[in-house]
Amino acid sequence: MPKISSDTLWELASAEVQSREDGTGGEEDGGVDPVSLNERTVFFIGNKAGVTVSITGNYMLFSSRDEPPKPTLALEYTFGRRARGHNTPKDIAHLWELGGGTSLSDLVQIPITAQNVRSLSVVLVLDLSKPNALWGTMERLLQTTRTQVEKASSKPQRTVESKAGSKQQAQNRPLMVLPKDHPDRELINPFPVPLLIIGSKFDIFQDFDSEKRKVICKTLRFISHYYAASLIFTSSKSESLMSKTKSLFTQLGFGTEKGKSMSSDLSKPLIIPAGMDSLSQIGSPPTTDVDIGTLHAKNPLDLWKKVFEVVFPPEVIPAYGQIPSHSHTQVDIYIQCLAKVFGSLNDPMLT
């Protein structure tokens, strides 16, 4: 007669986490990393109201479901599947979306784990209609995400057991790097995982003053090139732009062939694949009303930031815990527990 445990689900989960941290496994396969090579994770981050398609909407982009997107309140998960051929396993895209802009950025530790970091891509959605919050949002979210990616990547990698029974080491997908003879090769700082930057609400942005549009476009081109990211401007009101955005999502989620569309015309929606731009094409920061000599920038990225913030003074973005409605006790403890459990257990449907 099998033994019936009186432990709660939470206790069992905690024990599982501890066993994995101790390197004793805990799985029937001897602790083998269960992430298969045909599974990828896409993590959506961005402005509090800048993600014009929520996790439901993102899934809709993968599956063509016609549903109105709902606002993402905290951290949401869903998945998409795609058949590679007849009688072959379906590719799976795990889709996570962080709501709340920067206020809940500590939650990045839940979807970014040692088990999935090798198949992870990040999508940063920036609201073009709110340029004053653009740099602060980008900087805070990318810093937090990079830190978690590097932390997850530093953990020992386990061997993956393939269905055929042979063991192989899963490796990070190679990043889009510049050719060895590219003049910018030593001047950029590629993000540690594939990164896509989306400028949303282009329909509102296109009515901005031309000089302000120029500052935003050139700045986002520089940021994207600096991090070796792809860049696209989109609008939920444009079927053509949403179709191009969907194409980029499927590239990240299922590893489909990369598109070759490119548009760097500042009067049109930008579409610039990673590695296809250059500092010489981007040019210097727009400094019509700015004396660069007075900015005392530490590096090129800092220079672009200072110029951008002269034109668009930054909004004050409160850190988590500085918002009066946030509780420092139970909420923080809950976040830590979720991150610990779901960051180690590989069933994101355990909610």
Backbone torsions as a table, in degrees:
resi	resn	phi	psi	omega
1	MET	NA	126.7	-176.2
2	PRO	-66.5	147.9	179.3
3	LYS	-77.3	132.8	179.3
4	ILE	-101.5	121.2	-178.6
5	SER	-83.2	142.2	177.6
6	SER	-94.3	1.1	-179.7
7	ASP	-66.8	148.2	176.0
8	THR	-78.9	165.3	178.6
9	LEU	-58.5	-39.4	-179.0
10	TRP	-63.8	-40.6	179.4
11	GLU	-66.8	-40.5	177.7
12	LEU	-64.1	-40.6	178.9
13	ALA	-64.6	-42.4	179.5
14	SER	-63.2	-39.9	178.6
15	ALA	-64.7	-38.2	178.7
16	GLU	-63.7	-43.7	178.5
17	VAL	-60.0	-46.2	-178.4
18	GLN	-62.1	-40.7	-179.0
19	SER	-65.0	-36.5	179.8
20	ARG	-72.7	-37.1	177.9
21	GLU	-66.4	-30.9	178.9
22	ASP	-80.7	-7.6	179.3
23	GLY	78.5	17.9	-178.4
24	THR	-95.1	4.0	175.4
25	GLY	88.5	-107.6	-176.2
26	GLY	107.7	-9.4	178.1
27	GLU	-107.1	155.8	179.7
28	GLU	-63.1	-22.9	-178.7
29	ASP	-89.9	12.6	175.8
30	GLY	83.9	26.4	175.8
31	GLY	85.7	15.1	-179.8
32	VAL	-70.5	135.9	178.9
33	ASP	-61.2	120.5	-174.7
34	PRO	-83.3	-0.5	-178.6
35	VAL	-68.5	119.4	-178.1
36	SER	-86.4	162.0	-174.4
37	LEU	-74.1	-10.1	178.6
38	ASN	-104.9	22.8	175.8
39	GLU	-118.7	134.7	178.3
40	ARG	-130.4	156.7	179.4
41	THR	-121.1	131.6	176.0
42	VAL	-119.6	125.5	-175.9
43	PHE	-114.0	117.6	-179.0
44	PHE	-96.6	128.1	176.3
45	ILE	-134.5	162.7	178.2
46	GLY	163.0	-169.4	179.1
47	ASN	-55.6	152.8	-179.7
48	LYS	-54.9	-40.9	179.5
49	ALA	-117.2	15.1	-174.5
50	GLY	-87.9	-20.3	-179.6
51	VAL	-79.9	94.2	-174.4
52	THR	-69.0	-21.1	171.2
53	VAL	-118.1	121.3	-179.6
54	SER	-78.8	-170.2	-178.4
55	ILE	-58.8	-34.8	175.7
56	THR	-64.7	-41.8	178.7
57	GLY	-67.1	-37.5	177.7
58	ASN	-63.1	-42.0	177.8
59	TYR	-63.2	-36.4	178.5
60	MET	-62.5	-36.4	178.7
61	LEU	-65.7	-30.6	178.0
62	PHE	-80.0	-37.9	-168.7
63	SER	-111.9	-1.6	-179.1
64	SER	65.2	22.3	175.8
65	ARG	-71.8	138.4	-177.0
66	ASP	-99.9	83.9	179.3
67	GLU	-131.3	142.6	176.4
68	PRO	-69.7	130.6	-179.3
69	PRO	-66.7	146.0	177.7
70	LYS	-109.8	150.7	-179.4
71	PRO	-65.5	140.7	176.6
72	THR	-85.1	122.8	-175.0
73	LEU	-88.1	-38.4	-179.0
74	ALA	-143.2	-92.6	178.4
75	LEU	-131.1	123.3	-177.3
76	GLU	-123.4	154.6	-178.2
77	TYR	-135.4	141.3	166.8
78	THR	-153.1	-174.1	179.9
79	PHE	-148.9	158.9	175.3
80	GLY	-126.8	152.0	179.4
81	ARG	-128.1	150.3	-177.6
82	ARG	-146.6	127.1	-179.3
83	ALA	-79.0	132.9	178.4
84	ARG	-86.8	-25.3	-179.0
85	GLY	177.2	-177.1	-177.9
86	HIS	-71.1	131.9	178.1
87	ASN	56.7	35.0	175.2
88	THR	-121.5	153.0	179.5
89	PRO	-60.8	146.5	178.4
90	LYS	-82.1	140.7	172.3
91	ASP	-71.6	144.5	-178.3
92	ILE	-122.6	130.5	174.9
93	ALA	-111.5	115.8	176.0
94	HIS	-86.4	122.9	-174.7
95	LEU	-113.6	119.0	176.2
96	TRP	-115.4	143.4	175.2
97	GLU	-135.9	129.1	178.3
98	LEU	-95.9	120.2	176.9
99	GLY	-94.2	175.6	175.5
100	GLY	82.7	9.8	179.5
101	GLY	61.7	-128.2	-178.4
102	THR	-88.1	-11.4	-172.5
103	SER	-67.5	-23.0	-180.0
104	LEU	-119.6	29.8	-174.7
105	SER	-63.9	-21.1	178.3
106	ASP	-64.0	-17.5	-179.0
107	LEU	-73.1	-3.6	-179.9
108	VAL	-61.7	-21.6	-178.1
109	GLN	-70.5	-13.1	179.2
110	ILE	-80.5	-52.6	-178.4
111	PRO	-80.3	-16.6	-178.6
112	ILE	-104.6	107.9	-175.5
113	THR	-130.4	168.8	177.3
114	ALA	-63.0	-25.9	-178.0
115	GLN	-76.4	-26.6	-176.5
116	ASN	-119.6	-2.4	-172.9
117	VAL	-63.6	-25.0	-179.6
118	ARG	-75.9	-11.6	179.2
119	SER	-125.0	25.9	-174.0
120	LEU	-95.6	141.8	167.9
121	SER	-129.6	152.2	-179.1
122	VAL	-120.7	136.2	175.9
123	VAL	-118.3	116.9	179.2
124	LEU	-102.6	116.8	-179.3
125	VAL	-103.7	119.8	-178.5
126	LEU	-114.8	132.9	-177.8
127	ASP	-80.1	106.4	-178.7
128	LEU	-65.4	-21.3	-178.1
129	SER	-79.7	-7.0	-179.8
130	LYS	-129.0	68.5	-175.1
131	PRO	-63.8	-25.5	-179.1
132	ASN	-67.7	-21.3	178.4
133	ALA	-101.7	-0.5	-170.3
134	LEU	-67.4	-54.5	-174.8
135	TRP	-66.0	-43.9	-179.3
136	GLY	-61.0	-40.9	178.6
137	THR	-65.2	-47.7	179.6
138	MET	-59.1	-48.3	-175.5
139	GLU	-63.6	-47.8	-177.1
140	ARG	-65.2	-46.4	-176.4
141	LEU	-69.9	-40.0	179.5
142	LEU	-69.7	-36.9	177.6
143	GLN	-63.7	-46.5	-179.3
144	THR	-64.4	-42.4	-179.3
145	THR	-67.3	-43.5	179.1
146	ARG	-60.0	-43.3	179.7
147	THR	-58.7	-44.6	-179.3
148	GLN	-69.4	-37.9	178.0
149	VAL	-62.2	-45.3	-180.0
150	GLU	-66.2	-36.5	177.5
151	LYS	-65.0	-45.8	179.9
152	ALA	-66.4	-36.8	-178.6
153	SER	-69.7	-25.3	-177.2
154	SER	-78.0	-12.9	-179.9
155	LYS	-75.4	150.0	-178.6
156	PRO	-55.5	136.2	179.0
157	GLN	-87.9	132.9	178.5
158	ARG	-94.1	157.8	178.2
159	THR	-78.4	138.2	-178.8
160	VAL	-96.0	131.4	178.8
161	GLU	-91.1	116.0	179.2
162	SER	-78.8	164.2	-178.9
163	LYS	-66.9	-23.6	179.1
164	ALA	-78.8	-6.7	176.7
165	GLY	97.4	-9.9	179.3
166	SER	-88.8	144.4	-178.3
167	LYS	-95.1	139.2	177.4
168	GLN	-147.3	151.8	-178.5
169	GLN	-89.5	119.1	177.4
170	ALA	-73.4	134.3	-177.4
171	GLN	-115.5	158.2	173.0
172	ASN	-60.4	141.0	171.7
173	ARG	-65.7	136.8	-177.9
174	PRO	-61.7	137.8	177.9
175	LEU	-75.1	157.3	173.5
176	MET	-72.7	106.8	-179.5
177	VAL	-110.4	157.8	-179.6
178	LEU	-77.5	151.4	176.5
179	PRO	-58.1	155.0	-177.3
180	LYS	-59.1	-29.3	-178.2
181	ASP	-92.7	6.8	179.4
182	HIS	-73.2	130.7	-176.4
183	PRO	-65.1	-17.5	-177.8
184	ASP	-95.1	1.3	-171.8
185	ARG	-54.4	-39.9	-177.5
186	GLU	-92.6	3.1	-174.0
187	LEU	-108.4	-2.7	-178.1
188	ILE	-113.5	169.6	-178.0
189	ASN	-132.8	80.2	-174.1
190	PRO	-55.2	139.6	175.5
191	PHE	-65.5	146.0	-173.5
192	PRO	-67.5	-15.9	174.7
193	VAL	-133.1	161.7	178.8
194	PRO	-53.7	134.4	-175.2
195	LEU	-128.9	132.8	174.0
196	LEU	-119.6	126.7	177.4
197	ILE	-107.1	125.2	-179.3
198	ILE	-114.2	127.0	171.8
199	GLY	-96.2	109.7	-175.8
200	SER	-92.5	168.4	178.4
201	LYS	61.1	44.6	178.0
202	PHE	-62.2	-28.3	-179.5
203	ASP	-60.9	-33.0	176.7
204	ILE	-82.8	-41.5	-177.2
205	PHE	-60.1	-36.2	-175.6
206	GLN	-66.8	-13.2	177.4
207	ASP	-93.1	1.6	178.0
208	PHE	-68.6	162.0	171.8
209	ASP	-57.4	140.6	-173.5
210	SER	-59.7	-37.0	-179.9
211	GLU	-68.0	-37.6	178.0
212	LYS	-68.6	-39.0	176.6
213	ARG	-61.1	-40.0	-179.3
214	LYS	-62.4	-43.8	179.5
215	VAL	-61.5	-46.2	-178.4
216	ILE	-65.1	-45.6	-178.3
217	CYS	-62.6	-49.1	-178.3
218	LYS	-65.1	-37.3	-179.8
219	THR	-66.3	-44.1	179.7
220	LEU	-69.4	-31.6	174.4
221	ARG	-64.3	-42.8	178.9
222	PHE	-64.2	-47.4	-179.3
223	ILE	-58.1	-45.8	-178.9
224	SER	-63.5	-43.9	179.5
225	HIS	-66.5	-39.7	-178.7
226	TYR	-61.8	-36.9	-179.4
227	TYR	-97.3	9.4	-178.6
228	ALA	54.9	42.6	-177.9
229	ALA	-105.5	161.1	170.5
230	SER	-88.3	154.1	-177.5
231	LEU	-134.8	134.6	174.3
232	ILE	-147.0	139.9	172.4
233	PHE	-99.1	139.1	-177.3
234	THR	-145.9	171.4	177.6
235	SER	-152.7	135.7	179.0
236	SER	-67.2	-11.7	-179.9
237	LYS	-93.8	0.5	179.2
238	SER	-117.1	113.0	-179.4
239	GLU	-64.0	-36.4	-179.6
240	SER	-65.9	-45.7	-179.7
241	LEU	-67.6	-37.4	179.0
242	MET	-67.2	-34.1	178.1
243	SER	-65.4	-41.1	178.3
244	LYS	-68.3	-35.4	177.1
245	THR	-66.4	-41.1	177.8
246	LYS	-59.7	-39.5	179.8
247	SER	-61.2	-40.9	178.7
248	LEU	-68.7	-36.6	177.7
249	PHE	-62.6	-43.3	-178.2
250	THR	-69.1	-29.3	174.1
251	GLN	-61.5	-45.3	-179.2
252	LEU	-72.2	-41.1	-174.2
253	GLY	-78.5	-30.2	-174.4
254	PHE	-128.9	2.1	177.0
255	GLY	69.8	29.2	179.1
256	THR	-71.1	168.1	-177.0
257	GLU	-61.7	136.8	-178.8
258	LYS	-70.1	137.6	177.3
259	GLY	-73.5	163.4	-178.1
260	LYS	-115.5	7.4	179.7
261	SER	-67.4	138.8	178.0
262	MET	-149.0	136.3	176.6
263	SER	-145.5	115.7	178.7
264	SER	-112.4	10.7	177.9
265	ASP	-69.6	118.9	-175.3
266	LEU	-66.9	-13.6	179.1
267	SER	-89.7	-2.6	-178.3
268	LYS	-126.7	168.0	176.9
269	PRO	-61.6	127.3	-179.3
270	LEU	-72.2	137.0	172.1
271	ILE	-140.2	104.3	-175.5
272	ILE	-133.4	105.3	177.6
273	PRO	-63.0	152.6	179.6
274	ALA	-56.4	134.5	177.1
275	GLY	84.8	-1.3	-175.9
276	MET	-98.4	-0.8	-178.8
277	ASP	-108.4	177.1	176.5
278	SER	-155.3	155.9	-180.0
279	LEU	-64.2	-32.9	179.7
280	SER	-68.1	-34.9	178.2
281	GLN	-75.3	-35.3	-179.8
282	ILE	-69.5	-40.8	-178.9
283	GLY	85.1	-173.8	-178.4
284	SER	-85.1	163.3	178.6
285	PRO	-59.9	140.4	177.3
286	PRO	-64.0	114.6	-173.1
287	THR	-127.0	41.6	-178.1
288	THR	-56.7	-44.8	-177.2
289	ASP	-111.7	19.9	-175.8
290	VAL	-127.4	131.8	174.5
291	ASP	-93.8	105.0	-175.5
292	ILE	-57.2	-33.3	-177.9
293	GLY	-62.8	-20.2	-178.4
294	THR	-93.9	-2.0	-173.9
295	LEU	-86.5	-23.3	178.2
296	HIS	52.7	52.0	179.9
297	ALA	-75.4	144.5	-178.8
298	LYS	-82.8	-28.4	-177.4
299	ASN	-160.9	174.1	-178.6
300	PRO	-57.5	-41.1	179.6
301	LEU	-62.4	-40.8	179.1
302	ASP	-67.0	-35.1	177.9
303	LEU	-63.7	-47.2	178.8
304	TRP	-62.2	-37.4	179.0
305	LYS	-63.2	-47.2	-177.4
306	LYS	-63.9	-41.6	178.3
307	VAL	-64.3	-45.0	-179.1
308	PHE	-60.6	-42.0	-175.9
309	GLU	-77.1	-14.4	170.6
310	VAL	-70.2	-41.5	-179.9
311	VAL	-76.9	-39.2	-178.7
312	PHE	-125.8	85.5	-179.8
313	PRO	-52.5	132.9	-173.7
314	PRO	-70.3	146.2	170.6
315	GLU	-75.8	150.3	175.3
316	VAL	-80.4	115.9	-178.8
317	ILE	-102.5	106.9	-178.3
318	PRO	-66.4	140.7	176.4
319	ALA	-75.0	161.5	178.6
320	TYR	-59.4	134.4	-179.0
321	GLY	99.1	-19.5	177.1
322	GLN	-88.6	-9.3	177.9
323	ILE	-84.5	125.8	-174.9
324	PRO	-53.0	-32.1	-176.0
325	SER	-76.2	-10.1	-177.9
326	HIS	-85.4	136.6	174.3
327	SER	-96.5	137.0	-177.0
328	HIS	-87.7	-8.1	-171.9
329	THR	-101.1	-83.3	-173.9
330	GLN	-62.9	-38.6	-178.5
331	VAL	-64.8	-45.2	179.5
332	ASP	-63.1	-42.5	178.7
333	ILE	-62.5	-41.6	-179.5
334	TYR	-63.5	-43.9	179.5
335	ILE	-61.5	-43.0	-179.6
336	GLN	-63.3	-41.5	180.0
337	CYS	-66.2	-44.1	178.7
338	LEU	-60.9	-45.0	-178.7
339	ALA	-62.3	-40.1	-178.0
340	LYS	-68.1	-44.5	-177.1
341	VAL	-75.0	-55.2	-175.0
342	PHE	-75.6	-17.5	175.6
343	GLY	-75.9	-16.5	-178.5
344	SER	-114.2	-37.4	175.1
345	LEU	-77.0	145.4	-172.2
346	ASN	-105.9	28.3	175.7
347	ASP	-120.0	89.4	-177.2
348	PRO	-67.0	-4.0	178.6
349	MET	-86.4	-1.9	178.0
350	LEU	-77.8	85.7	-178.7
351	THR	-124.4	NA	NA
